[in-house]
């Protein structure tokens, strides 16, 4: 059974929430072990704010890199059929030939750091006709008034926003832009059983 994707419960836990949503999107609830949930929460929310409070600056890039490598190790050990890859800098873009779009076309997902009133993590779950489907874990009281951003609550197990590729190209501080190239970051995650490859399906070439 697949669970609906969840919203963060504080102002700071978009990172671990998006990682857990990646698992919920890719795997059946019965497959996900409590150890994986525990470790995602244990190693995220590791940034201190200026007053010295742990977690109030969210999750660091180092923690995301560690968790990406740890999840890939979980897959290599056969605990869960998962594969993961960390991307940064100019490897993180949205367009033809990009690793992010390639992952979505191969039935993977991407946890992506982007702008939303500061650094924010969301989950990319699909793409179609030059648009990205994503789940933003930050629950808004009102829809965003922006012609580029389509909001929906009709697909709680898949996505709640749809945006054109072009939106992510910008280096400005608008909502859902990827921002400066040097600061970009994404974690690609796959279910090894369902990911499309050149070997297991002709669909990968189309």
N, C-alpha and C positions, 0 to 999 in steps of 0.2 A: 504493500500500500504506500502511495506517495502522499506526503503531508503538504498542506498549503505552506507557501513560503512565509517567513515570519518578519515582523517589524522589530527594530531595536527597542530596547526598554529604557534607554538613557540617551543622553546627548552624545555619547562617546563610543558606543559598542557597534558601530557600523561595520568595522572590520571583521570581528568574530561572527557577527550575524550573517554577513554576506558569505563567509566561508561555510557556515552551517547550512545556509540556503543552497549553496552549491551541492552539498551532500544530499539535501532533501530533493533537489531537482534531478540528480543523476541516479540516486539509489532508492530502493524500497526501504521503508522505515525499519523493517525487520533485519536488514543487512547492516545497519549502522551500529557499531559497538559503542558503549558508554566511554571506553578509553579514548576514542577519537574525539568525542565531544569534550571530555575533560581536558585533553591536551590543547585543543583549540582555545578554550577559555583560559587555560593556565599560561600559555605563552603569548597571548594577545593583551591588549590594554596595558602596554608596558611603558608608555610615555608619561613623564611627570610634567605637570603644569608649573608655572612660575612660582606658585606658592609651595611647591613640593608635594602636591597630592598625586599619588600614583593613579594612572588611568585617565586623568582629565585632559590629556592631549591625545587620547585614542591609542592607536596601534602603529608601531614604527615599521618602516620598510625592512629593517633587519628581522623583525618578528615575522613579517609576511614571507620573507625569503626563507627563514628557518622552517616555517610551517609548510611552505611549498615543497621543500626538500624532504621534510619528515613524512608528508602525505605520500610522496612518490616512493619513499622507503616502505611505507605501509603496504603499497601495492606490490613492490618487489618481493616482500616477505609473504605475500599471499593472504594477508589478513583481510583485505578488501580489494577488489579488482579496480584500483584507482591509479591514475597516472597524473602527475602534476609538473608544471614547468613555470619558473619565475622569469618574467621579462622586465626590462627597465629601459629608460632613455628612448632612443629613436626606434627601438623594436616595438614600441607601444604606439600604434596608430590604427585608424579604422579606414579601411579601403581595400581595393583589390590587391591581393598579394600579401596582405598583412597577416602575421601570425594569429592575431585576435580573430579576424574574420574567418581565417582558415579553420581555427578551432571550433567556431560556431557551426561551420558547414560540416564538420566531422562529428557533430552531436556532442561537442564539449561545451564548457562554459568558461567565462572569464570573470574573475573578481578584479575590478578595475578601480584604481584611485583616480578621482577626478575632482572638479570644483563643484562645490555646493555650499556657498557661504563658508569657504575654507576647504581643506582637504576632506574627502569623503569617499567611502568605498560603496560600490554597488555591484550587482551581479548581472553580467550580460548573459542572456539565455538563448538568443537566436538572432538571425538576420534574414531579411527578405527584401528584394528589390531596392537595395540601397538604404535600408533602414535597420536600426538595431532595436531589438526587444530587450528590455532590461527590467530588473526588479530593484527598486530603490527601497532600502529598509527604513528610511526616515518617513514616518507617517505625517502627512501634511493636513492641516485643517481645511485648506482651500486649494483648488487646482491652480497651477502656475499659469499666468497670463502671458503665454509665449506661443506664437504660431508654430514654432519648431517642435514643441513638446506636446505629445498626445498622452493623456492619462486615462487609465482604465482600471476598473476593479472587477472585470469579467473573467480574468484568468489568474486566480489566486495561487495556483500551483506553477505558474510560468512567468508572468511579467505584469508590471503595472505602468510602464512607460514605453513609448515608441518614439525614437528620434532619428532624423536623417544622418547619414554618415558625416555630412559636412559639419554638423554641429560639433563633432568631436575633434575636428581639425584645428580649431581655434586655440590660440595661446593666451586668450583673454581670461578674465575671472568670472565669466558668465556661468550660470548653472549648467552642469553637465559638459563643460568643455574639458579637454584633457590638459590644457595649460602648457607651461613651458616644457619643451621636449626633454631637457635634462632631468626634470623632476617626475617624469611619467613612470608608472608602475602597473603591472598586471600579473595575475596568477592564472594560468590556464589549467583546467582540471577536466579529466576525462573518466568515464566509466570504461575500463578496458574491454568489457564485453560488448558494448554498444558503439564504441567509436568507429567511425568509418576510416578505412585505409585503402590504399591502392590494391592491396592483396585480397580484401574481403568483400569488395563491392565495386561495381561499375559506376555507382552513383557518385563516388568520390571524384571522378574525372569530369563530371558534367558541370 
